[in-house]
Amino acid sequence: MDEYISDPDKYGHELCHLKHSKPKIPNEVLLEATEPLEPFPWDDETDMKVDG
């Protein structure tokens, strides 16, 4: 429910356009963070022996 405003001069005025908000994190930083990484090096032996 809207709050009652007792001042009649506050009604019927044209509203101005709102300014666009700027992102907290710039797009360039996000694009840089989502670039692919170099592959991780693998060990020569990746599996453990079952029979000991």
mmCIF file of the N, C-alpha and C atoms, coordinates in Angstrom:
data_MODEL
# 
_entry.id   MODEL 
# 
loop_
_atom_site.group_PDB 
_atom_site.id 
_atom_site.type_symbol 
_atom_site.label_atom_id 
_atom_site.label_alt_id 
_atom_site.label_comp_id 
_atom_site.label_asym_id 
_atom_site.label_entity_id 
_atom_site.label_seq_id 
_atom_site.pdbx_PDB_ins_code 
_atom_site.Cartn_x 
_atom_site.Cartn_y 
_atom_site.Cartn_z 
_atom_site.occupancy 
_atom_site.B_iso_or_equiv 
_atom_site.pdbx_formal_charge 
_atom_site.auth_seq_id 
_atom_site.auth_comp_id 
_atom_site.auth_asym_id 
_atom_site.auth_atom_id 
_atom_site.pdbx_PDB_model_num 
ATOM 1   N N  . MET A 1 1  ? 0.838  -1.165  0.000   1.00 0.00 ? 1  MET A N  1 
ATOM 2   C CA . MET A 1 1  ? 0.000  0.000   0.000   1.00 0.00 ? 1  MET A CA 1 
ATOM 3   C C  . MET A 1 1  ? 0.891  1.239   0.000   1.00 0.00 ? 1  MET A C  1 
ATOM 4   N N  . ASP A 1 2  ? 0.553  2.226   -0.819  1.00 0.00 ? 2  ASP A N  1 
ATOM 5   C CA . ASP A 1 2  ? 1.352  3.442   -0.937  1.00 0.00 ? 2  ASP A CA 1 
ATOM 6   C C  . ASP A 1 2  ? 1.189  4.329   0.286   1.00 0.00 ? 2  ASP A C  1 
ATOM 7   N N  . GLU A 1 3  ? 2.241  5.040   0.583   1.00 0.00 ? 3  GLU A N  1 
ATOM 8   C CA . GLU A 1 3  ? 2.210  5.948   1.723   1.00 0.00 ? 3  GLU A CA 1 
ATOM 9   C C  . GLU A 1 3  ? 1.498  7.241   1.327   1.00 0.00 ? 3  GLU A C  1 
ATOM 10  N N  . TYR A 1 4  ? 0.684  7.771   2.212   1.00 0.00 ? 4  TYR A N  1 
ATOM 11  C CA . TYR A 1 4  ? -0.056 9.006   1.952   1.00 0.00 ? 4  TYR A CA 1 
ATOM 12  C C  . TYR A 1 4  ? 0.884  10.199  2.091   1.00 0.00 ? 4  TYR A C  1 
ATOM 13  N N  . ILE A 1 5  ? 0.861  11.101  1.092   1.00 0.00 ? 5  ILE A N  1 
ATOM 14  C CA . ILE A 1 5  ? 1.645  12.328  1.138   1.00 0.00 ? 5  ILE A CA 1 
ATOM 15  C C  . ILE A 1 5  ? 0.665  13.482  1.267   1.00 0.00 ? 5  ILE A C  1 
ATOM 16  N N  . SER A 1 6  ? 0.760  14.221  2.350   1.00 0.00 ? 6  SER A N  1 
ATOM 17  C CA . SER A 1 6  ? -0.222 15.272  2.623   1.00 0.00 ? 6  SER A CA 1 
ATOM 18  C C  . SER A 1 6  ? 0.038  16.553  1.836   1.00 0.00 ? 6  SER A C  1 
ATOM 19  N N  . ASP A 1 7  ? 1.239  16.732  1.274   1.00 0.00 ? 7  ASP A N  1 
ATOM 20  C CA . ASP A 1 7  ? 1.556  17.955  0.535   1.00 0.00 ? 7  ASP A CA 1 
ATOM 21  C C  . ASP A 1 7  ? 1.061  17.826  -0.904  1.00 0.00 ? 7  ASP A C  1 
ATOM 22  N N  . PRO A 1 8  ? 0.019  18.590  -1.320  1.00 0.00 ? 8  PRO A N  1 
ATOM 23  C CA . PRO A 1 8  ? -0.517 18.455  -2.675  1.00 0.00 ? 8  PRO A CA 1 
ATOM 24  C C  . PRO A 1 8  ? 0.443  18.941  -3.756  1.00 0.00 ? 8  PRO A C  1 
ATOM 25  N N  . ASP A 1 9  ? 1.454  19.744  -3.407  1.00 0.00 ? 9  ASP A N  1 
ATOM 26  C CA . ASP A 1 9  ? 2.416  20.216  -4.406  1.00 0.00 ? 9  ASP A CA 1 
ATOM 27  C C  . ASP A 1 9  ? 3.335  19.098  -4.892  1.00 0.00 ? 9  ASP A C  1 
ATOM 28  N N  . LYS A 1 10 ? 3.384  17.982  -4.185  1.00 0.00 ? 10 LYS A N  1 
ATOM 29  C CA . LYS A 1 10 ? 4.244  16.865  -4.584  1.00 0.00 ? 10 LYS A CA 1 
ATOM 30  C C  . LYS A 1 10 ? 3.563  15.932  -5.579  1.00 0.00 ? 10 LYS A C  1 
ATOM 31  N N  . TYR A 1 11 ? 2.289  16.188  -5.905  1.00 0.00 ? 11 TYR A N  1 
ATOM 32  C CA . TYR A 1 11 ? 1.553  15.351  -6.854  1.00 0.00 ? 11 TYR A CA 1 
ATOM 33  C C  . TYR A 1 11 ? 1.502  16.025  -8.220  1.00 0.00 ? 11 TYR A C  1 
ATOM 34  N N  . GLY A 1 12 ? 1.405  15.239  -9.265  1.00 0.00 ? 12 GLY A N  1 
ATOM 35  C CA . GLY A 1 12 ? 1.181  15.757  -10.607 1.00 0.00 ? 12 GLY A CA 1 
ATOM 36  C C  . GLY A 1 12 ? 2.402  16.333  -11.286 1.00 0.00 ? 12 GLY A C  1 
ATOM 37  N N  . HIS A 1 13 ? 3.587  16.096  -10.761 1.00 0.00 ? 13 HIS A N  1 
ATOM 38  C CA . HIS A 1 13 ? 4.802  16.589  -11.403 1.00 0.00 ? 13 HIS A CA 1 
ATOM 39  C C  . HIS A 1 13 ? 5.340  15.526  -12.351 1.00 0.00 ? 13 HIS A C  1 
ATOM 40  N N  . GLU A 1 14 ? 5.948  16.013  -13.436 1.00 0.00 ? 14 GLU A N  1 
ATOM 41  C CA . GLU A 1 14 ? 6.562  15.083  -14.384 1.00 0.00 ? 14 GLU A CA 1 
ATOM 42  C C  . GLU A 1 14 ? 7.851  14.538  -13.771 1.00 0.00 ? 14 GLU A C  1 
ATOM 43  N N  . LEU A 1 15 ? 8.049  13.267  -13.918 1.00 0.00 ? 15 LEU A N  1 
ATOM 44  C CA . LEU A 1 15 ? 9.256  12.634  -13.393 1.00 0.00 ? 15 LEU A CA 1 
ATOM 45  C C  . LEU A 1 15 ? 10.370 12.730  -14.425 1.00 0.00 ? 15 LEU A C  1 
ATOM 46  N N  . CYS A 1 16 ? 11.571 12.978  -13.969 1.00 0.00 ? 16 CYS A N  1 
ATOM 47  C CA . CYS A 1 16 ? 12.706 13.004  -14.886 1.00 0.00 ? 16 CYS A CA 1 
ATOM 48  C C  . CYS A 1 16 ? 13.188 11.571  -15.125 1.00 0.00 ? 16 CYS A C  1 
ATOM 49  N N  . HIS A 1 17 ? 13.943 11.395  -16.202 1.00 0.00 ? 17 HIS A N  1 
ATOM 50  C CA . HIS A 1 17 ? 14.479 10.074  -16.513 1.00 0.00 ? 17 HIS A CA 1 
ATOM 51  C C  . HIS A 1 17 ? 15.558 9.704   -15.501 1.00 0.00 ? 17 HIS A C  1 
ATOM 52  N N  . LEU A 1 18 ? 15.591 8.456   -15.136 1.00 0.00 ? 18 LEU A N  1 
ATOM 53  C CA . LEU A 1 18 ? 16.612 7.969   -14.216 1.00 0.00 ? 18 LEU A CA 1 
ATOM 54  C C  . LEU A 1 18 ? 17.909 7.722   -14.967 1.00 0.00 ? 18 LEU A C  1 
ATOM 55  N N  . LYS A 1 19 ? 19.017 7.932   -14.303 1.00 0.00 ? 19 LYS A N  1 
ATOM 56  C CA . LYS A 1 19 ? 20.320 7.680   -14.909 1.00 0.00 ? 19 LYS A CA 1 
ATOM 57  C C  . LYS A 1 19 ? 20.605 6.185   -14.866 1.00 0.00 ? 19 LYS A C  1 
ATOM 58  N N  . HIS A 1 20 ? 21.315 5.698   -15.881 1.00 0.00 ? 20 HIS A N  1 
ATOM 59  C CA . HIS A 1 20 ? 21.725 4.297   -15.897 1.00 0.00 ? 20 HIS A CA 1 
ATOM 60  C C  . HIS A 1 20 ? 22.765 4.077   -14.801 1.00 0.00 ? 20 HIS A C  1 
ATOM 61  N N  . SER A 1 21 ? 22.620 2.995   -14.097 1.00 0.00 ? 21 SER A N  1 
ATOM 62  C CA . SER A 1 21 ? 23.609 2.680   -13.074 1.00 0.00 ? 21 SER A CA 1 
ATOM 63  C C  . SER A 1 21 ? 24.827 2.046   -13.733 1.00 0.00 ? 21 SER A C  1 
ATOM 64  N N  . LYS A 1 22 ? 25.971 2.277   -13.147 1.00 0.00 ? 22 LYS A N  1 
ATOM 65  C CA . LYS A 1 22 ? 27.205 1.687   -13.664 1.00 0.00 ? 22 LYS A CA 1 
ATOM 66  C C  . LYS A 1 22 ? 27.439 0.377   -12.933 1.00 0.00 ? 22 LYS A C  1 
ATOM 67  N N  . PRO A 1 23 ? 27.995 -0.618  -13.628 1.00 0.00 ? 23 PRO A N  1 
ATOM 68  C CA . PRO A 1 23 ? 28.244 -1.901  -12.963 1.00 0.00 ? 23 PRO A CA 1 
ATOM 69  C C  . PRO A 1 23 ? 29.319 -1.756  -11.887 1.00 0.00 ? 23 PRO A C  1 
ATOM 70  N N  . LYS A 1 24 ? 29.218 -2.579  -10.843 1.00 0.00 ? 24 LYS A N  1 
ATOM 71  C CA . LYS A 1 24 ? 30.224 -2.561  -9.781  1.00 0.00 ? 24 LYS A CA 1 
ATOM 72  C C  . LYS A 1 24 ? 31.558 -3.097  -10.298 1.00 0.00 ? 24 LYS A C  1 
ATOM 73  N N  . ILE A 1 25 ? 31.489 -4.053  -11.224 1.00 0.00 ? 25 ILE A N  1 
ATOM 74  C CA . ILE A 1 25 ? 32.694 -4.628  -11.828 1.00 0.00 ? 25 ILE A CA 1 
ATOM 75  C C  . ILE A 1 25 ? 32.642 -4.299  -13.317 1.00 0.00 ? 25 ILE A C  1 
ATOM 76  N N  . PRO A 1 26 ? 33.638 -3.594  -13.858 1.00 0.00 ? 26 PRO A N  1 
ATOM 77  C CA . PRO A 1 26 ? 33.618 -3.250  -15.285 1.00 0.00 ? 26 PRO A CA 1 
ATOM 78  C C  . PRO A 1 26 ? 33.615 -4.501  -16.169 1.00 0.00 ? 26 PRO A C  1 
ATOM 79  N N  . ASN A 1 27 ? 32.996 -4.383  -17.341 1.00 0.00 ? 27 ASN A N  1 
ATOM 80  C CA . ASN A 1 27 ? 32.900 -5.516  -18.266 1.00 0.00 ? 27 ASN A CA 1 
ATOM 81  C C  . ASN A 1 27 ? 34.275 -6.028  -18.676 1.00 0.00 ? 27 ASN A C  1 
ATOM 82  N N  . GLU A 1 28 ? 35.248 -5.132  -18.815 1.00 0.00 ? 28 GLU A N  1 
ATOM 83  C CA . GLU A 1 28 ? 36.589 -5.554  -19.229 1.00 0.00 ? 28 GLU A CA 1 
ATOM 84  C C  . GLU A 1 28 ? 37.197 -6.506  -18.200 1.00 0.00 ? 28 GLU A C  1 
ATOM 85  N N  . VAL A 1 29 ? 36.966 -6.245  -16.932 1.00 0.00 ? 29 VAL A N  1 
ATOM 86  C CA . VAL A 1 29 ? 37.492 -7.112  -15.868 1.00 0.00 ? 29 VAL A CA 1 
ATOM 87  C C  . VAL A 1 29 ? 36.815 -8.478  -15.931 1.00 0.00 ? 29 VAL A C  1 
ATOM 88  N N  . LEU A 1 30 ? 35.498 -8.498  -16.168 1.00 0.00 ? 30 LEU A N  1 
ATOM 89  C CA . LEU A 1 30 ? 34.785 -9.774  -16.271 1.00 0.00 ? 30 LEU A CA 1 
ATOM 90  C C  . LEU A 1 30 ? 35.254 -10.571 -17.483 1.00 0.00 ? 30 LEU A C  1 
ATOM 91  N N  . LEU A 1 31 ? 35.443 -9.903  -18.609 1.00 0.00 ? 31 LEU A N  1 
ATOM 92  C CA . LEU A 1 31 ? 35.915 -10.608 -19.802 1.00 0.00 ? 31 LEU A CA 1 
ATOM 93  C C  . LEU A 1 31 ? 37.314 -11.177 -19.582 1.00 0.00 ? 31 LEU A C  1 
ATOM 94  N N  . GLU A 1 32 ? 38.159 -10.422 -18.922 1.00 0.00 ? 32 GLU A N  1 
ATOM 95  C CA . GLU A 1 32 ? 39.515 -10.893 -18.642 1.00 0.00 ? 32 GLU A CA 1 
ATOM 96  C C  . GLU A 1 32 ? 39.493 -12.098 -17.700 1.00 0.00 ? 32 GLU A C  1 
ATOM 97  N N  . ALA A 1 33 ? 38.588 -12.085 -16.735 1.00 0.00 ? 33 ALA A N  1 
ATOM 98  C CA . ALA A 1 33 ? 38.508 -13.172 -15.754 1.00 0.00 ? 33 ALA A CA 1 
ATOM 99  C C  . ALA A 1 33 ? 37.941 -14.450 -16.354 1.00 0.00 ? 33 ALA A C  1 
ATOM 100 N N  . THR A 1 34 ? 37.212 -14.355 -17.463 1.00 0.00 ? 34 THR A N  1 
ATOM 101 C CA . THR A 1 34 ? 36.601 -15.543 -18.055 1.00 0.00 ? 34 THR A CA 1 
ATOM 102 C C  . THR A 1 34 ? 37.412 -16.108 -19.213 1.00 0.00 ? 34 THR A C  1 
ATOM 103 N N  . GLU A 1 35 ? 38.605 -15.575 -19.443 1.00 0.00 ? 35 GLU A N  1 
ATOM 104 C CA . GLU A 1 35 ? 39.453 -16.137 -20.495 1.00 0.00 ? 35 GLU A CA 1 
ATOM 105 C C  . GLU A 1 35 ? 39.939 -17.517 -20.062 1.00 0.00 ? 35 GLU A C  1 
ATOM 106 N N  . PRO A 1 36 ? 40.104 -18.433 -21.027 1.00 0.00 ? 36 PRO A N  1 
ATOM 107 C CA . PRO A 1 36 ? 40.538 -19.785 -20.655 1.00 0.00 ? 36 PRO A CA 1 
ATOM 108 C C  . PRO A 1 36 ? 41.947 -19.787 -20.058 1.00 0.00 ? 36 PRO A C  1 
ATOM 109 N N  . LEU A 1 37 ? 42.173 -20.711 -19.148 1.00 0.00 ? 37 LEU A N  1 
ATOM 110 C CA . LEU A 1 37 ? 43.475 -20.877 -18.511 1.00 0.00 ? 37 LEU A CA 1 
ATOM 111 C C  . LEU A 1 37 ? 44.294 -21.906 -19.271 1.00 0.00 ? 37 LEU A C  1 
ATOM 112 N N  . GLU A 1 38 ? 45.585 -21.877 -19.034 1.00 0.00 ? 38 GLU A N  1 
ATOM 113 C CA . GLU A 1 38 ? 46.455 -22.912 -19.589 1.00 0.00 ? 38 GLU A CA 1 
ATOM 114 C C  . GLU A 1 38 ? 46.106 -24.236 -18.915 1.00 0.00 ? 38 GLU A C  1 
ATOM 115 N N  . PRO A 1 39 ? 46.229 -25.357 -19.636 1.00 0.00 ? 39 PRO A N  1 
ATOM 116 C CA . PRO A 1 39 ? 45.912 -26.650 -19.014 1.00 0.00 ? 39 PRO A CA 1 
ATOM 117 C C  . PRO A 1 39 ? 46.869 -26.952 -17.857 1.00 0.00 ? 39 PRO A C  1 
ATOM 118 N N  . PHE A 1 40 ? 46.343 -27.635 -16.860 1.00 0.00 ? 40 PHE A N  1 
ATOM 119 C CA . PHE A 1 40 ? 47.158 -28.044 -15.723 1.00 0.00 ? 40 PHE A CA 1 
ATOM 120 C C  . PHE A 1 40 ? 48.044 -29.216 -16.134 1.00 0.00 ? 40 PHE A C  1 
ATOM 121 N N  . PRO A 1 41 ? 49.282 -29.273 -15.631 1.00 0.00 ? 41 PRO A N  1 
ATOM 122 C CA . PRO A 1 41 ? 50.156 -30.404 -15.973 1.00 0.00 ? 41 PRO A CA 1 
ATOM 123 C C  . PRO A 1 41 ? 49.669 -31.684 -15.293 1.00 0.00 ? 41 PRO A C  1 
ATOM 124 N N  . TRP A 1 42 ? 49.803 -32.796 -16.008 1.00 0.00 ? 42 TRP A N  1 
ATOM 125 C CA . TRP A 1 42 ? 49.396 -34.102 -15.475 1.00 0.00 ? 42 TRP A CA 1 
ATOM 126 C C  . TRP A 1 42 ? 50.613 -34.820 -14.930 1.00 0.00 ? 42 TRP A C  1 
ATOM 127 N N  . ASP A 1 43 ? 50.399 -35.640 -13.901 1.00 0.00 ? 43 ASP A N  1 
ATOM 128 C CA . ASP A 1 43 ? 51.464 -36.498 -13.399 1.00 0.00 ? 43 ASP A CA 1 
ATOM 129 C C  . ASP A 1 43 ? 51.709 -37.604 -14.420 1.00 0.00 ? 43 ASP A C  1 
ATOM 130 N N  . ASP A 1 44 ? 52.935 -38.129 -14.425 1.00 0.00 ? 44 ASP A N  1 
ATOM 131 C CA . ASP A 1 44 ? 53.236 -39.239 -15.334 1.00 0.00 ? 44 ASP A CA 1 
ATOM 132 C C  . ASP A 1 44 ? 52.391 -40.457 -14.991 1.00 0.00 ? 44 ASP A C  1 
ATOM 133 N N  . GLU A 1 45 ? 52.206 -40.712 -13.711 1.00 0.00 ? 45 GLU A N  1 
ATOM 134 C CA . GLU A 1 45 ? 51.383 -41.840 -13.296 1.00 0.00 ? 45 GLU A CA 1 
ATOM 135 C C  . GLU A 1 45 ? 50.176 -41.279 -12.542 1.00 0.00 ? 45 GLU A C  1 
ATOM 136 N N  . THR A 1 46 ? 49.014 -41.396 -13.155 1.00 0.00 ? 46 THR A N  1 
ATOM 137 C CA . THR A 1 46 ? 47.824 -40.780 -12.559 1.00 0.00 ? 46 THR A CA 1 
ATOM 138 C C  . THR A 1 46 ? 46.994 -41.766 -11.758 1.00 0.00 ? 46 THR A C  1 
ATOM 139 N N  . ASP A 1 47 ? 47.162 -43.071 -11.979 1.00 0.00 ? 47 ASP A N  1 
ATOM 140 C CA . ASP A 1 47 ? 46.360 -44.071 -11.276 1.00 0.00 ? 47 ASP A CA 1 
ATOM 141 C C  . ASP A 1 47 ? 47.225 -44.812 -10.261 1.00 0.00 ? 47 ASP A C  1 
ATOM 142 N N  . MET A 1 48 ? 46.607 -45.218 -9.161  1.00 0.00 ? 48 MET A N  1 
ATOM 143 C CA . MET A 1 48 ? 47.305 -46.023 -8.170  1.00 0.00 ? 48 MET A CA 1 
ATOM 144 C C  . MET A 1 48 ? 47.165 -47.495 -8.545  1.00 0.00 ? 48 MET A C  1 
ATOM 145 N N  . LYS A 1 49 ? 48.167 -48.284 -8.197  1.00 0.00 ? 49 LYS A N  1 
ATOM 146 C CA . LYS A 1 49 ? 48.107 -49.711 -8.485  1.00 0.00 ? 49 LYS A CA 1 
ATOM 147 C C  . LYS A 1 49 ? 47.139 -50.379 -7.535  1.00 0.00 ? 49 LYS A C  1 
ATOM 148 N N  . VAL A 1 50 ? 46.374 -51.345 -8.048  1.00 0.00 ? 50 VAL A N  1 
ATOM 149 C CA . VAL A 1 50 ? 45.361 -52.025 -7.255  1.00 0.00 ? 50 VAL A CA 1 
ATOM 150 C C  . VAL A 1 50 ? 45.985 -53.151 -6.426  1.00 0.00 ? 50 VAL A C  1 
ATOM 151 N N  . ASP A 1 51 ? 46.950 -53.885 -7.007  1.00 0.00 ? 51 ASP A N  1 
ATOM 152 C CA . ASP A 1 51 ? 47.488 -55.069 -6.329  1.00 0.00 ? 51 ASP A CA 1 
ATOM 153 C C  . ASP A 1 51 ? 48.647 -54.746 -5.381  1.00 0.00 ? 51 ASP A C  1 
ATOM 154 N N  . GLY A 1 52 ? 48.999 -53.466 -5.189  1.00 0.00 ? 52 GLY A N  1 
ATOM 155 C CA . GLY A 1 52 ? 50.026 -53.105 -4.209  1.00 0.00 ? 52 GLY A CA 1 
ATOM 156 C C  . GLY A 1 52 ? 51.332 -53.057 -4.808  1.00 0.00 ? 52 GLY A C  1 
# 
